[in-house]
Amino acid sequence: MGSWQKGLVQGLKKAGLGYRRLALSLSHRQCYLCRQSSKDLICGYCEHFISPLTTHDNLLTSPDILKYLDTPQYDYLYAIGDYVWPFDFMVRDLKFNNKPVAGRALASLFYQRVFMLKIMAVNNVCEAPEKSDTSMLPEILIPVPLSLRRYWQRGYNQSQVLADWLTTHTHIPNAPLLRRVRHTKAQANLQKQDRINNVDQAFECCLNGDYKHIAIIDDVLTTGATMNSAARAVLEQNPHMTISVWCMAVTLVS
Ligand SMILES: [Zn+2]
């Protein structure tokens, strides 16, 4: 073998090694939460420590949760967990750190732990018998909208990010059919009654299809004041609508 042939073989070997390294680096992923090497977005170790919220499918049937909520104007409430680690970390990442990977991880957890295990598994609608002819599955997902001012500040709507990923998983379409008609203060710093006043009549509904069951999507639910205001806007136009609320976490405060 001549020297140029040896050089060619060595070059090809190096290129092969480089290709293998590139392929490995592309397939290599880290766990979003602990940064350990993982092929999944959330590794098995972290998954193990994420506690389920409750055994109730529809959280509105749980007295322990219902006691913290303003009288719900919606029919079903589903969430993955309480607003503690890792949900507080993930929601903050999604909302304030412009990390869409957090939305992807939350939607994936919701799909695996709530949609597949609870929503798809339940067949009766005993808590709303007058609506028992409606499907358990919503026909469309509607993200809670931001005011224009907050949208311009943040650059994106975190609920829309969640709705997009949930659509990817569930194949249920989403559309921005709620509109925030006025700017409201951040709910997190307000007391219970102030939360209700803050979001009173803050939404307008522009449903334009023949829907019977919708799901409103949000990151965190505390007293449910925002959801009640959004649900009222829907029910004003569509009094017989079945409304599900899909949120990633619930903060239970008295
Ligand atoms: Zn991990």
Boltz pocket constraint, residues with backbone or C-beta under 6 A from the ligand:
constraints:
  - pocket:
      binder: B
      contacts: [[A, 31], [A, 32], [A, 33], [A, 34], [A, 35], [A, 36], [A, 42], [A, 43], [A, 44], [A, 45], [A, 46], [A, 47]]
      max_distance: 6.0
